[in-house]
């Protein structure tokens, strides 16, 4: 009977540690989401100009030599 009580006690403490870790992770996740939303609310960003691709020489592409 004592072994069962000890096992239950270990399981209870393990569950408590897991709950604490989940709670901490959840707070961290909420902080990350909050900062991302704050950045999104700054307003529209100016459009970027796309650069034209430059062709590499055949030797750099690994083409037939």
Backbone torsions as a table, in degrees:
resi	resn	phi	psi	omega
1	UNK	NA	-36.9	-179.1
2	UNK	-66.6	-36.1	178.9
3	UNK	-64.1	-38.0	179.1
4	UNK	-64.8	-43.3	178.9
5	UNK	-62.5	-41.3	179.1
6	UNK	-65.4	-41.1	179.1
7	UNK	-65.0	-42.1	178.2
8	UNK	-64.3	-37.5	178.6
9	UNK	-64.6	-42.5	177.9
10	UNK	-64.1	-42.1	179.1
11	UNK	-64.5	-39.1	179.3
12	UNK	-65.1	-42.6	179.3
13	UNK	-68.3	-35.1	177.1
14	UNK	-65.2	-43.2	178.0
15	UNK	-62.2	-40.4	179.2
16	UNK	-63.6	-42.2	177.1
17	UNK	-62.1	-42.0	179.6
18	UNK	-63.6	-43.1	179.3
19	UNK	-62.6	-42.0	177.9
20	UNK	-61.6	-43.6	179.4
21	UNK	-63.5	-41.9	178.8
22	UNK	-63.6	-41.5	179.7
23	UNK	-63.2	-44.2	179.1
24	UNK	-64.8	-42.3	179.5
25	UNK	-64.2	-37.8	-179.6
26	UNK	-65.4	-40.7	177.6
27	UNK	-63.0	-42.0	179.0
28	UNK	-63.8	-42.4	178.7
29	UNK	-62.3	-42.2	178.3
30	UNK	-63.1	-37.4	177.9
31	UNK	-65.8	-40.5	179.1
32	UNK	-64.7	-47.0	179.8
33	UNK	-61.2	-41.7	179.9
34	UNK	-62.0	-43.5	-179.9
35	UNK	-67.3	-36.7	177.2
36	UNK	-65.4	-43.6	178.8
37	UNK	-64.5	-37.5	176.8
38	UNK	-61.3	-41.8	178.6
39	UNK	-65.0	-36.7	-178.5
40	UNK	-69.8	-28.1	-177.7
41	UNK	-81.7	0.8	-179.3
42	UNK	-70.0	-19.2	-179.6
43	UNK	119.6	173.3	-178.1
44	UNK	-69.8	142.1	177.2
45	UNK	-86.1	149.6	175.9
46	UNK	-66.2	146.9	-179.1
47	UNK	-70.0	140.8	178.6
48	UNK	-92.2	148.3	175.1
49	UNK	-85.1	136.6	179.1
50	UNK	-83.9	138.5	177.6
51	UNK	-87.2	148.2	176.5
52	UNK	-77.0	143.2	177.7
53	UNK	-74.0	141.7	175.0
54	UNK	-103.2	140.9	-180.0
55	UNK	-82.3	134.8	177.8
56	UNK	-86.9	151.8	175.3
57	UNK	-63.5	154.9	-178.3
58	UNK	-56.9	-35.0	-177.3
59	UNK	-63.8	-37.3	-179.8
60	UNK	-75.6	-27.8	-179.7
61	UNK	-71.4	-19.7	-175.1
62	UNK	84.8	28.6	-179.4
63	UNK	-74.3	-177.5	-178.4
64	UNK	-70.3	139.2	179.9
65	UNK	-128.3	NA	NA
